[in-house]
Amino acid sequence: MFLKMLSLSEASKERSEIYIHGYIMSASDLKARELLFDNVNRDAIMNVHCLGTSDRIAEEFQCRGFADVRSFPVPGFEAWPASSDWLHGQAEGAVDR
């Protein structure tokens, strides 16, 4: 498990967009919180899709210096693809075959 978290933390530093889905980020989950708060690119776009806890989680990221945090408290899978800048870029560059 430690090696997985280590490789995940290294990969997370390079990402320009991060998604958090359905995770309540409880204060007692110290390892996951450390991974997310201390090992993620602070310039990455943070998309938080965690229903009723989305706003609270987004605020925690903002308080820790993350520049672009987006909260999506609305339920439903449809909000997720609509939130992605990458997906929008892919749709604009799509070619009919």
C-alpha positions in Angstrom: 0.0 0.0 0.0 2.8 2.4 0.9 4.5 1.9 -2.6 1.2 2.6 -4.3 0.7 5.8 -2.3 4.3 6.8 -3.1 3.9 6.3 -6.8 0.5 8.0 -6.7 2.0 11.1 -4.9 4.8 11.3 -7.5 2.3 11.1 -10.4 -0.1 13.6 -8.7 2.6 16.3 -8.7 2.7 16.3 -12.5 -1.1 16.5 -13.1 -2.7 19.6 -14.3 -6.2 18.5 -13.4 -7.4 16.4 -10.5 -10.8 14.9 -9.8 -12.1 13.9 -6.4 -15.3 11.8 -6.6 -17.5 10.7 -3.7 -15.0 11.0 -1.0 -15.9 12.8 2.3 -12.3 13.5 3.4 -12.8 12.8 7.0 -10.4 14.4 9.4 -9.4 10.9 10.6 -8.1 9.8 7.2 -4.7 11.3 7.7 -2.8 9.4 4.9 -5.3 10.3 2.2 -5.5 13.9 3.4 -1.7 14.2 3.4 -1.5 12.7 -0.1 -4.1 15.1 -1.5 -3.0 18.3 0.4 0.8 17.8 0.4 1.6 15.9 -2.8 -0.6 17.4 -5.5 0.3 20.2 -7.9 -1.1 23.4 -6.3 -1.6 24.9 -9.8 -3.7 21.9 -10.9 -7.4 22.4 -11.4 -9.2 20.6 -8.6 -12.6 19.3 -9.5 -14.6 18.2 -6.4 -17.6 16.0 -7.0 -18.6 14.9 -3.5 -22.3 15.8 -3.2 -23.0 17.5 0.1 -19.4 17.7 1.1 -18.1 19.3 -2.1 -18.1 22.9 -0.9 -16.4 22.0 2.4 -13.7 20.0 0.6 -13.2 22.7 -2.0 -12.8 25.3 0.8 -10.1 23.2 2.5 -8.1 23.1 -0.8 -8.5 26.8 -1.2 -7.3 27.5 2.4 -4.2 25.4 1.6 -3.2 27.5 -1.4 -4.7 25.6 -4.3 -5.4 28.2 -7.0 -8.3 26.8 -9.1 -10.8 24.7 -7.0 -14.2 23.9 -8.5 -17.0 22.5 -6.4 -19.8 20.4 -7.9 -22.3 19.6 -5.2 -25.0 18.7 -7.7 -25.7 14.9 -7.8 -25.4 13.1 -11.1 -22.7 11.8 -13.4 -23.6 14.4 -16.0 -21.8 17.2 -14.1 -18.5 15.4 -14.2 -17.7 15.4 -17.9 -19.1 18.9 -18.2 -16.5 20.1 -15.6 -13.4 18.9 -17.5 -11.4 21.4 -19.5 -9.6 18.5 -21.1 -12.8 16.9 -22.3 -13.9 20.2 -23.8 -10.6 20.4 -25.6 -11.1 16.9 -26.9 -14.6 17.6 -28.1 -13.4 20.7 -30.0 -10.6 18.8 -31.7 -12.7 15.8 -32.5 -12.8 14.7 -36.2 -15.7 12.8 -37.8 -14.6 9.5 -39.2 
